């Protein structure tokens, strides 16, 4: 699965991942390979990117997530690696 985390200023992350946990507006959720297509709003909070043997955390301000055909795009007001 491929993930991009993008802000108005830059692309913060791009790469292949196993899964990603995000702070959805109605509660946090995880996206794994072959997830159903969706678009959802995100709250301020932690995005945990699972790359298999390693993981990374990003603190985001509100945004939107789109999932389609094993590609995940997170558009956030700001994102900072923790």
Biopython code that builds the backbone (N, CA, C, O; Angstrom):
import numpy as np
from Bio.PDB.StructureBuilder import StructureBuilder

atoms = [
    (1, "UNK", "N", (0.857, -1.159, 0.000)),
    (1, "UNK", "CA", (0.000, 0.000, 0.000)),
    (1, "UNK", "C", (0.911, 1.232, 0.000)),
    (1, "UNK", "O", (1.999, 1.202, 0.575)),
    (2, "UNK", "N", (0.473, 2.297, -0.635)),
    (2, "UNK", "CA", (1.281, 3.516, -0.770)),
    (2, "UNK", "C", (0.608, 4.667, -0.029)),
    (2, "UNK", "O", (-0.606, 4.848, -0.120)),
    (3, "UNK", "N", (1.405, 5.442, 0.704)),
    (3, "UNK", "CA", (0.893, 6.568, 1.489)),
    (3, "UNK", "C", (1.629, 7.853, 1.139)),
    (3, "UNK", "O", (2.848, 7.865, 0.963)),
    (4, "UNK", "N", (0.853, 8.944, 1.041)),
    (4, "UNK", "CA", (1.413, 10.290, 0.957)),
    (4, "UNK", "C", (0.771, 11.138, 2.046)),
    (4, "UNK", "O", (-0.450, 11.131, 2.206)),
    (5, "UNK", "N", (1.594, 11.870, 2.795)),
    (5, "UNK", "CA", (1.102, 12.869, 3.746)),
    (5, "UNK", "C", (1.551, 14.219, 3.198)),
    (5, "UNK", "O", (2.745, 14.484, 3.066)),
    (6, "UNK", "N", (0.569, 15.072, 2.879)),
    (6, "UNK", "CA", (0.848, 16.323, 2.189)),
    (6, "UNK", "C", (0.249, 17.490, 2.970)),
    (6, "UNK", "O", (-0.869, 17.403, 3.478)),
    (7, "UNK", "N", (1.009, 18.585, 3.060)),
    (7, "UNK", "CA", (0.524, 19.835, 3.631)),
    (7, "UNK", "C", (0.541, 20.883, 2.510)),
    (7, "UNK", "O", (1.059, 20.609, 1.427)),
    (8, "UNK", "N", (-0.009, 22.061, 2.748)),
    (8, "UNK", "CA", (0.047, 23.098, 1.709)),
    (8, "UNK", "C", (1.486, 23.475, 1.317)),
    (8, "UNK", "O", (1.717, 23.968, 0.213)),
    (9, "UNK", "N", (2.444, 23.246, 2.215)),
    (9, "UNK", "CA", (3.824, 23.649, 1.965)),
    (9, "UNK", "C", (4.718, 22.558, 1.385)),
    (9, "UNK", "O", (5.656, 22.852, 0.643)),
    (10, "UNK", "N", (4.429, 21.292, 1.722)),
    (10, "UNK", "CA", (5.362, 20.237, 1.332)),
    (10, "UNK", "C", (4.746, 18.850, 1.438)),
    (10, "UNK", "O", (3.690, 18.661, 2.041)),
    (11, "UNK", "N", (5.432, 17.888, 0.836)),
    (11, "UNK", "CA", (5.099, 16.479, 1.011)),
    (11, "UNK", "C", (5.935, 15.993, 2.185)),
    (11, "UNK", "O", (7.164, 15.979, 2.115)),
    (12, "UNK", "N", (5.264, 15.594, 3.269)),
    (12, "UNK", "CA", (5.942, 15.222, 4.512)),
    (12, "UNK", "C", (6.393, 13.768, 4.490)),
    (12, "UNK", "O", (7.438, 13.431, 5.048)),
    (13, "UNK", "N", (5.608, 12.904, 3.847)),
    (13, "UNK", "CA", (5.946, 11.479, 3.778)),
    (13, "UNK", "C", (5.409, 10.913, 2.479)),
    (13, "UNK", "O", (4.322, 11.281, 2.034)),
    (14, "UNK", "N", (6.171, 10.020, 1.873)),
    (14, "UNK", "CA", (5.718, 9.272, 0.709)),
    (14, "UNK", "C", (6.448, 7.937, 0.707)),
    (14, "UNK", "O", (7.677, 7.892, 0.774)),
    (15, "UNK", "N", (5.686, 6.852, 0.631)),
    (15, "UNK", "CA", (6.330, 5.547, 0.597)),
    (15, "UNK", "C", (5.360, 4.407, 0.808)),
    (15, "UNK", "O", (4.178, 4.608, 1.087)),
    (16, "UNK", "N", (5.890, 3.204, 0.667)),
    (16, "UNK", "CA", (5.109, 1.988, 0.863)),
    (16, "UNK", "C", (4.966, 1.710, 2.349)),
    (16, "UNK", "O", (5.915, 1.861, 3.119)),
    (17, "UNK", "N", (3.763, 1.301, 2.742)),
    (17, "UNK", "CA", (3.472, 1.038, 4.153)),
    (17, "UNK", "C", (2.658, -0.241, 4.291)),
    (17, "UNK", "O", (2.147, -0.781, 3.309)),
    (18, "UNK", "N", (2.548, -0.717, 5.534)),
    (18, "UNK", "CA", (1.701, -1.862, 5.860)),
    (18, "UNK", "C", (0.336, -1.386, 6.335)),
    (18, "UNK", "O", (-0.685, -2.006, 6.036)),
    (19, "UNK", "N", (0.321, -0.274, 7.082)),
    (19, "UNK", "CA", (-0.925, 0.275, 7.601)),
    (19, "UNK", "C", (-0.706, 1.657, 8.171)),
    (19, "UNK", "O", (0.427, 2.089, 8.381)),
    (20, "UNK", "N", (-1.827, 2.359, 8.424)),
    (20, "UNK", "CA", (-1.742, 3.701, 9.006)),
    (20, "UNK", "C", (-2.933, 3.914, 9.928)),
    (20, "UNK", "O", (-4.068, 3.604, 9.566)),
    (21, "UNK", "N", (-2.673, 4.445, 11.120)),
    (21, "UNK", "CA", (-3.718, 4.790, 12.084)),
    (21, "UNK", "C", (-3.885, 6.303, 12.067)),
    (21, "UNK", "O", (-2.906, 7.046, 12.133)),
    (22, "UNK", "N", (-5.134, 6.752, 11.978)),
    (22, "UNK", "CA", (-5.407, 8.191, 11.858)),
    (22, "UNK", "C", (-6.484, 8.622, 12.852)),
    (22, "UNK", "O", (-7.312, 7.815, 13.274)),
    (23, "UNK", "N", (-6.463, 9.925, 13.225)),
    (23, "UNK", "CA", (-7.474, 10.462, 14.150)),
    (23, "UNK", "C", (-8.710, 10.964, 13.399)),
    (23, "UNK", "O", (-8.827, 12.157, 13.120)),
    (24, "UNK", "N", (-9.617, 10.067, 13.077)),
    (24, "UNK", "CA", (-10.832, 10.440, 12.356)),
    (24, "UNK", "C", (-11.728, 11.335, 13.190)),
    (24, "UNK", "O", (-11.644, 11.337, 14.418)),
    (25, "UNK", "N", (-12.577, 12.086, 12.530)),
    (25, "UNK", "CA", (-13.484, 13.005, 13.229)),
    (25, "UNK", "C", (-14.446, 12.288, 14.163)),
    (25, "UNK", "O", (-14.888, 12.861, 15.158)),
    (26, "UNK", "N", (-14.773, 11.039, 13.851)),
    (26, "UNK", "CA", (-15.688, 10.260, 14.697)),
    (26, "UNK", "C", (-14.953, 9.166, 15.453)),
    (26, "UNK", "O", (-15.560, 8.190, 15.893)),
    (27, "UNK", "N", (-13.636, 9.332, 15.604)),
    (27, "UNK", "CA", (-12.820, 8.352, 16.311)),
    (27, "UNK", "C", (-11.686, 7.862, 15.439)),
    (27, "UNK", "O", (-11.765, 7.896, 14.211)),
    (28, "UNK", "N", (-10.631, 7.406, 16.086)),
    (28, "UNK", "CA", (-9.472, 6.948, 15.324)),
    (28, "UNK", "C", (-9.784, 5.629, 14.628)),
    (28, "UNK", "O", (-10.601, 4.838, 15.101)),
    (29, "UNK", "N", (-9.117, 5.405, 13.493)),
    (29, "UNK", "CA", (-9.279, 4.164, 12.758)),
    (29, "UNK", "C", (-7.991, 3.817, 12.026)),
    (29, "UNK", "O", (-7.102, 4.655, 11.871)),
    (30, "UNK", "N", (-7.905, 2.576, 11.582)),
    (30, "UNK", "CA", (-6.708, 2.092, 10.902)),
    (30, "UNK", "C", (-7.061, 1.665, 9.486)),
    (30, "UNK", "O", (-8.118, 1.082, 9.242)),
    (31, "UNK", "N", (-6.161, 1.966, 8.560)),
    (31, "UNK", "CA", (-6.318, 1.562, 7.170)),
    (31, "UNK", "C", (-5.238, 0.534, 6.871)),
    (31, "UNK", "O", (-4.048, 0.787, 7.062)),
    (32, "UNK", "N", (-5.674, -0.632, 6.397)),
    (32, "UNK", "CA", (-4.766, -1.709, 6.010)),
    (32, "UNK", "C", (-4.930, -1.983, 4.520)),
    (32, "UNK", "O", (-5.821, -1.433, 3.874)),
    (33, "UNK", "N", (-4.070, -2.830, 3.986)),
    (33, "UNK", "CA", (-4.115, -3.173, 2.566)),
    (33, "UNK", "C", (-5.502, -3.672, 2.165)),
    (33, "UNK", "O", (-6.160, -4.374, 2.932)),
    (34, "UNK", "N", (-5.937, -3.311, 0.972)),
    (34, "UNK", "CA", (-7.234, -3.685, 0.397)),
    (34, "UNK", "C", (-8.420, -3.105, 1.167)),
    (34, "UNK", "O", (-9.514, -3.668, 1.138)),
    (35, "UNK", "N", (-8.208, -1.991, 1.850)),
    (35, "UNK", "CA", (-9.294, -1.312, 2.564)),
    (35, "UNK", "C", (-10.295, -0.773, 1.551)),
    (35, "UNK", "O", (-9.922, -0.389, 0.442)),
    (36, "UNK", "N", (-11.550, -0.747, 1.932)),
    (36, "UNK", "CA", (-12.591, -0.170, 1.071)),
    (36, "UNK", "C", (-12.279, 1.307, 0.813)),
    (36, "UNK", "O", (-11.692, 1.988, 1.653)),
    (37, "UNK", "N", (-12.679, 1.778, -0.351)),
    (37, "UNK", "CA", (-12.477, 3.188, -0.695)),
    (37, "UNK", "C", (-13.244, 4.060, 0.292)),
    (37, "UNK", "O", (-14.365, 3.732, 0.681)),
    (38, "UNK", "N", (-12.628, 5.183, 0.696)),
    (38, "UNK", "CA", (-13.304, 6.103, 1.602)),
    (38, "UNK", "C", (-12.663, 7.472, 1.548)),
    (38, "UNK", "O", (-11.512, 7.633, 1.144)),
    (39, "UNK", "N", (-13.441, 8.452, 1.967)),
    (39, "UNK", "CA", (-12.967, 9.817, 2.201)),
    (39, "UNK", "C", (-13.501, 10.204, 3.570)),
    (39, "UNK", "O", (-14.686, 10.017, 3.849)),
    (40, "UNK", "N", (-12.639, 10.743, 4.430)),
    (40, "UNK", "CA", (-13.054, 11.099, 5.781)),
    (40, "UNK", "C", (-12.285, 12.330, 6.244)),
    (40, "UNK", "O", (-11.165, 12.581, 5.799)),
    (41, "UNK", "N", (-12.900, 13.091, 7.140)),
    (41, "UNK", "CA", (-12.206, 14.221, 7.749)),
    (41, "UNK", "C", (-11.387, 13.728, 8.937)),
    (41, "UNK", "O", (-11.716, 12.719, 9.562)),
    (42, "UNK", "N", (-10.318, 14.456, 9.236)),
    (42, "UNK", "CA", (-9.428, 14.107, 10.338)),
    (42, "UNK", "C", (-9.372, 15.244, 11.349)),
    (42, "UNK", "O", (-9.507, 16.415, 10.996)),
    (43, "UNK", "N", (-9.175, 14.885, 12.594)),
    (43, "UNK", "CA", (-9.007, 15.841, 13.690)),
    (43, "UNK", "C", (-7.520, 16.047, 13.944)),
    (43, "UNK", "O", (-6.682, 15.346, 13.376)),
    (44, "UNK", "N", (-7.203, 17.002, 14.790)),
    (44, "UNK", "CA", (-5.825, 17.157, 15.253)),
    (44, "UNK", "C", (-5.442, 15.886, 16.005)),
    (44, "UNK", "O", (-6.240, 15.355, 16.778)),
    (45, "UNK", "N", (-4.229, 15.401, 15.783)),
    (45, "UNK", "CA", (-3.808, 14.217, 16.506)),
    (45, "UNK", "C", (-2.649, 13.513, 15.847)),
    (45, "UNK", "O", (-1.973, 14.059, 14.975)),
    (46, "UNK", "N", (-2.432, 12.278, 16.285)),
    (46, "UNK", "CA", (-1.287, 11.479, 15.871)),
    (46, "UNK", "C", (-1.636, 10.557, 14.707)),
    (46, "UNK", "O", (-2.656, 9.869, 14.732)),
    (47, "UNK", "N", (-0.787, 10.552, 13.696)),
    (47, "UNK", "CA", (-0.876, 9.590, 12.603)),
    (47, "UNK", "C", (0.292, 8.629, 12.778)),
    (47, "UNK", "O", (1.452, 9.042, 12.778)),
    (48, "UNK", "N", (-0.021, 7.339, 12.928)),
    (48, "UNK", "CA", (1.022, 6.323, 13.111)),
    (48, "UNK", "C", (1.152, 5.534, 11.821)),
    (48, "UNK", "O", (0.207, 4.877, 11.385)),
    (49, "UNK", "N", (2.323, 5.603, 11.217)),
    (49, "UNK", "CA", (2.600, 4.942, 9.945)),
    (49, "UNK", "C", (3.391, 3.672, 10.226)),
    (49, "UNK", "O", (4.505, 3.737, 10.746)),
    (50, "UNK", "N", (2.820, 2.512, 9.884)),
    (50, "UNK", "CA", (3.472, 1.221, 10.077)),
    (50, "UNK", "C", (4.126, 0.816, 8.762)),
    (50, "UNK", "O", (3.448, 0.542, 7.772)),
    (51, "UNK", "N", (5.452, 0.782, 8.769)),
    (51, "UNK", "CA", (6.202, 0.427, 7.569)),
    (51, "UNK", "C", (6.648, -1.032, 7.586)),
    (51, "UNK", "O", (7.470, -1.431, 6.761)),
    (52, "UNK", "N", (6.136, -1.813, 8.489)),
    (52, "UNK", "CA", (6.519, -3.221, 8.591)),
    (52, "UNK", "C", (7.378, -3.420, 9.823)),
    (52, "UNK", "O", (6.860, -3.666, 10.912)),
    (53, "UNK", "N", (8.688, -3.314, 9.658)),
    (53, "UNK", "CA", (9.602, -3.495, 10.785)),
    (53, "UNK", "C", (9.767, -2.225, 11.601)),
    (53, "UNK", "O", (10.227, -2.281, 12.741)),
    (54, "UNK", "N", (9.402, -1.084, 11.039)),
    (54, "UNK", "CA", (9.512, 0.185, 11.746)),
    (54, "UNK", "C", (8.201, 0.951, 11.648)),
    (54, "UNK", "O", (7.324, 0.611, 10.855)),
    (55, "UNK", "N", (8.083, 1.991, 12.468)),
    (55, "UNK", "CA", (6.916, 2.864, 12.378)),
    (55, "UNK", "C", (7.356, 4.302, 12.646)),
    (55, "UNK", "O", (8.383, 4.549, 13.278)),
    (56, "UNK", "N", (6.554, 5.240, 12.152)),
    (56, "UNK", "CA", (6.814, 6.656, 12.354)),
    (56, "UNK", "C", (5.525, 7.309, 12.830)),
    (56, "UNK", "O", (4.429, 6.852, 12.504)),
    (57, "UNK", "N", (5.663, 8.379, 13.602)),
    (57, "UNK", "CA", (4.522, 9.138, 14.087)),
    (57, "UNK", "C", (4.600, 10.566, 13.577)),
    (57, "UNK", "O", (5.667, 11.179, 13.559)),
    (58, "UNK", "N", (3.449, 11.084, 13.163)),
    (58, "UNK", "CA", (3.337, 12.464, 12.704)),
    (58, "UNK", "C", (2.195, 13.125, 13.458)),
    (58, "UNK", "O", (1.124, 12.537, 13.607)),
    (59, "UNK", "N", (2.415, 14.330, 13.929)),
    (59, "UNK", "CA", (1.371, 15.111, 14.584)),
    (59, "UNK", "C", (0.760, 16.011, 13.520)),
    (59, "UNK", "O", (1.454, 16.833, 12.923)),
    (60, "UNK", "N", (-0.550, 15.855, 13.281)),
    (60, "UNK", "CA", (-1.200, 16.649, 12.233)),
    (60, "UNK", "C", (-2.234, 17.592, 12.835)),
    (60, "UNK", "O", (-2.790, 17.338, 13.904)),
    (61, "UNK", "N", (-2.472, 18.674, 12.126)),
    (61, "UNK", "CA", (-3.633, 19.509, 12.374)),
    (61, "UNK", "C", (-4.681, 19.028, 11.386)),
    (61, "UNK", "O", (-4.342, 18.371, 10.401)),
    (62, "UNK", "N", (-5.903, 19.331, 11.620)),
    (62, "UNK", "CA", (-7.034, 18.795, 10.870)),
    (62, "UNK", "C", (-6.730, 18.592, 9.392)),
    (62, "UNK", "O", (-5.861, 19.249, 8.819)),
    (63, "UNK", "N", (-7.468, 17.666, 8.795)),
    (63, "UNK", "CA", (-7.242, 17.366, 7.398)),
    (63, "UNK", "C", (-8.279, 16.410, 6.846)),
    (63, "UNK", "O", (-9.373, 16.251, 7.387)),
    (64, "UNK", "N", (-7.890, 15.774, 5.742)),
    (64, "UNK", "CA", (-8.763, 14.838, 5.031)),
    (64, "UNK", "C", (-7.927, 13.636, 4.620)),
    (64, "UNK", "O", (-6.753, 13.777, 4.279)),
    (65, "UNK", "N", (-8.538, 12.439, 4.653)),
    (65, "UNK", "CA", (-7.883, 11.233, 4.170)),
    (65, "UNK", "C", (-8.709, 10.666, 3.026)),
    (65, "UNK", "O", (-9.939, 10.651, 3.079)),
    (66, "UNK", "N", (-8.013, 10.197, 1.983)),
    (66, "UNK", "CA", (-8.663, 9.501, 0.871)),
    (66, "UNK", "C", (-7.972, 8.155, 0.706)),
    (66, "UNK", "O", (-6.744, 8.079, 0.665)),
    (67, "UNK", "N", (-8.764, 7.103, 0.611)),
    (67, "UNK", "CA", (-8.248, 5.755, 0.405)),
    (67, "UNK", "C", (-8.893, 5.206, -0.855)),
    (67, "UNK", "O", (-10.117, 5.196, -0.984)),
    (68, "UNK", "N", (-8.059, 4.747, -1.788)),
    (68, "UNK", "CA", (-8.590, 4.184, -3.032)),
    (68, "UNK", "C", (-7.519, 3.320, -3.685)),
    (68, "UNK", "O", (-6.397, 3.773, -3.913)),
    (69, "UNK", "N", (-7.873, 2.077, -3.982)),
    (69, "UNK", "CA", (-6.980, 1.147, -4.699)),
    (69, "UNK", "C", (-5.590, 1.047, -4.068)),
    (69, "UNK", "O", (-4.577, 1.150, -4.759)),
    (70, "UNK", "N", (-5.554, 0.846, -2.750)),
    (70, "UNK", "CA", (-4.302, 0.695, -1.993)),
    (70, "UNK", "C", (-3.402, 1.924, -2.068)),
    (70, "UNK", "O", (-2.187, 1.811, -1.907)),
    (71, "UNK", "N", (-3.981, 3.083, -2.307)),
    (71, "UNK", "CA", (-3.252, 4.353, -2.215)),
    (71, "UNK", "C", (-3.979, 5.228, -1.203)),
    (71, "UNK", "O", (-5.192, 5.423, -1.294)),
    (72, "UNK", "N", (-3.229, 5.755, -0.239)),
    (72, "UNK", "CA", (-3.779, 6.582, 0.821)),
    (72, "UNK", "C", (-3.145, 7.970, 0.718)),
    (72, "UNK", "O", (-1.921, 8.098, 0.663)),
    (73, "UNK", "N", (-3.973, 8.989, 0.692)),
    (73, "UNK", "CA", (-3.487, 10.365, 0.679)),
    (73, "UNK", "C", (-4.071, 11.085, 1.898)),
    (73, "UNK", "O", (-5.285, 11.103, 2.098)),
    (74, "UNK", "N", (-3.201, 11.670, 2.694)),
    (74, "UNK", "CA", (-3.616, 12.486, 3.829)),
    (74, "UNK", "C", (-3.240, 13.923, 3.507)),
    (74, "UNK", "O", (-2.066, 14.246, 3.326)),
    (75, "UNK", "N", (-4.257, 14.786, 3.438)),
    (75, "UNK", "CA", (-4.046, 16.221, 3.232)),
    (75, "UNK", "C", (-4.283, 16.891, 4.571)),
    (75, "UNK", "O", (-5.396, 16.849, 5.094)),
    (76, "UNK", "N", (-3.257, 17.504, 5.131)),
    (76, "UNK", "CA", (-3.354, 18.101, 6.463)),
    (76, "UNK", "C", (-2.939, 19.570, 6.429)),
    (76, "UNK", "O", (-2.121, 19.979, 5.605)),
    (77, "UNK", "N", (-3.517, 20.356, 7.340)),
    (77, "UNK", "CA", (-3.123, 21.761, 7.458)),
    (77, "UNK", "C", (-1.635, 21.870, 7.800)),
    (77, "UNK", "O", (-0.925, 22.720, 7.263)),
    (78, "UNK", "N", (-1.177, 21.003, 8.695)),
    (78, "UNK", "CA", (0.245, 20.902, 9.012)),
    (78, "UNK", "C", (0.531, 19.504, 9.500)),
    (78, "UNK", "O", (-0.362, 18.820, 10.000)),
    (79, "UNK", "N", (1.774, 19.070, 9.359)),
    (79, "UNK", "CA", (2.197, 17.752, 9.814)),
    (79, "UNK", "C", (3.648, 17.841, 10.247)),
    (79, "UNK", "O", (4.487, 18.424, 9.559)),
    (80, "UNK", "N", (3.927, 17.253, 11.402)),
    (80, "UNK", "CA", (5.272, 17.321, 11.957)),
    (80, "UNK", "C", (5.665, 15.941, 12.452)),
    (80, "UNK", "O", (4.931, 15.317, 13.219)),
    (81, "UNK", "N", (6.830, 15.462, 12.010)),
    (81, "UNK", "CA", (7.300, 14.159, 12.460)),
    (81, "UNK", "C", (7.662, 14.245, 13.930)),
    (81, "UNK", "O", (8.284, 15.212, 14.369)),
    (82, "UNK", "N", (7.269, 13.221, 14.696)),
    (82, "UNK", "CA", (7.564, 13.195, 16.128)),
    (82, "UNK", "C", (8.734, 12.282, 16.396)),
    (82, "UNK", "O", (9.141, 12.122, 17.547)),
]
sb = StructureBuilder()
sb.init_structure("model")
sb.init_model(0)
sb.init_chain("A")
sb.init_seg("    ")
for serial, (resi, resn, name, xyz) in enumerate(atoms, 1):
    if name == "N":
        sb.init_residue(resn, " ", resi, " ")
    sb.init_atom(name, np.array(xyz, "f"), 0.0, 1.0, " ", f" {name:<3s}", serial, name[0])
structure = sb.get_structure()
